Amino acid sequence: MQAPPVPLRLGTRRSTLAMSQSQLIADEITRRTGRAVELVEITTYGDTSREALAQIGGTGVFVNALREALLDGKIDLAVHSLKDLPTAPPEGLALAAVPPREDPRDALVARDGLGLAALVEECRAAGRPARVGTGSPRRMAQLAAWARDRGAPLELVPIRGNVDTRIGFVTSGELDGVILATAGLRRIGRHTEATELLDPDLLLPAPGQGALALECAAGNGELRARLGELDDPATRAAVTAERALLAALEAGCSAPVGALAVPAPSSAEDTAPDAVSDDSNDSPARGNVSELRLRAVVGTVDGGSQVQLSATGSTADAAALGRSLAAELLARGAAGLMGERVL
Ligand SMILES: NCc1[nH]cc(CCC(=O)O)c1CC(=O)O
């Protein structure tokens, strides 16, 4: 089909991260289709509010303005961080593509090149707790649980702000370290500043972390088809499982819920839900394309209690896998743990 000569309008937030990931996708669309793409800046409530994100309350504070611009026809497509997207499908819009996922892990950016364990031990020797910044209830819950388990002195300091601001707390010496998504660091070219990429056994990422979502008007069939070329079925299946779990827990993007789906190890024999085991084959390259292993955790922000489970299921019905693991978590008291979050 002949492409119209006008450039596609890609709506984006103004932050460095949003601009970087929008430009990456714009370049990819142009490379594949020859179609020019122009970035259109849209300001969102999440960009202007100085409130803690969790206090704004709703999910999707970053995405609503972009969605309105799509529905109003002011832009043709939007690129979102998938982990910021509410799980409810929006009226009139389509999730046209989920491109290949970046590294889903969280990263520690700490002073003096230190990893988490070394940082905590060094501070302990100095007779004080390590001060690590994160405003995410999910990260707080799991890091606090990790610290409790090993009797490690760790003080979690609630912070927010863009990547520059957050890394700035470490550079200034105000904090010993901060936690950020590795994917975000990579997309703005600052991944070399990470001092440890945290193993999902220690810190399960947010559902959808590291993945992008390309959204356009549901009625724009031609654009949907073109954008669909950027879709990665393996990533889409993984994030479908993670988000189905989040939806079934009735939790939002600021809830203390971690989840990660990866292709199941090829040797896996059992397909039934099981308790969490300590094998950690997270390499998609070695995985079985027909099965997914989904791990999830729900915990209190103080790290006092958490439920962590995993299950393996068919990639073809990733949503069912997410829903069944959510049911298992709820049966083990997950709802009560989420309700206890103190913000
Ligand atoms: N909560 C904000 C947000 N949304 C997406 C990313 C990073 C990129 C991604 O996960 O795809 C970040 C920053 C962070 O958590 O450090």
PDBQT file of the ligand as one rigid body, heavy atoms in Angstrom, charges set to zero:
ROOT
HETATM    1  N1  LIG A 401       8.015   4.602  36.871  1.00  0.00    +0.000 N 
HETATM    2  C1  LIG A 401       8.562   5.404  35.823  1.00  0.00    +0.000 C 
HETATM    3  C2  LIG A 401       9.196   4.578  34.766  1.00  0.00    +0.000 A 
HETATM    4  N2  LIG A 401       8.452   4.017  33.800  1.00  0.00    +0.000 N 
HETATM    5  C3  LIG A 401       9.291   3.276  33.014  1.00  0.00    +0.000 A 
HETATM    6  C4  LIG A 401      10.571   3.385  33.512  1.00  0.00    +0.000 A 
HETATM    7  C5  LIG A 401      11.770   2.725  32.987  1.00  0.00    +0.000 C 
HETATM    8  C6  LIG A 401      11.683   2.024  31.680  1.00  0.00    +0.000 C 
HETATM    9  C7  LIG A 401      10.894   0.753  31.660  1.00  0.00    +0.000 C 
HETATM   10  O1  LIG A 401      10.667   0.089  32.685  1.00  0.00    +0.000 OA
HETATM   11  O2  LIG A 401      10.510   0.370  30.559  1.00  0.00    +0.000 OA
HETATM   12  C8  LIG A 401      10.528   4.230  34.608  1.00  0.00    +0.000 A 
HETATM   13  C9  LIG A 401      11.663   4.677  35.433  1.00  0.00    +0.000 C 
HETATM   14  C10 LIG A 401      12.124   3.703  36.506  1.00  0.00    +0.000 C 
HETATM   15  O3  LIG A 401      11.320   2.914  37.018  1.00  0.00    +0.000 OA
HETATM   16  O4  LIG A 401      13.304   3.767  36.886  1.00  0.00    +0.000 OA
ENDROOT
TORSDOF 0
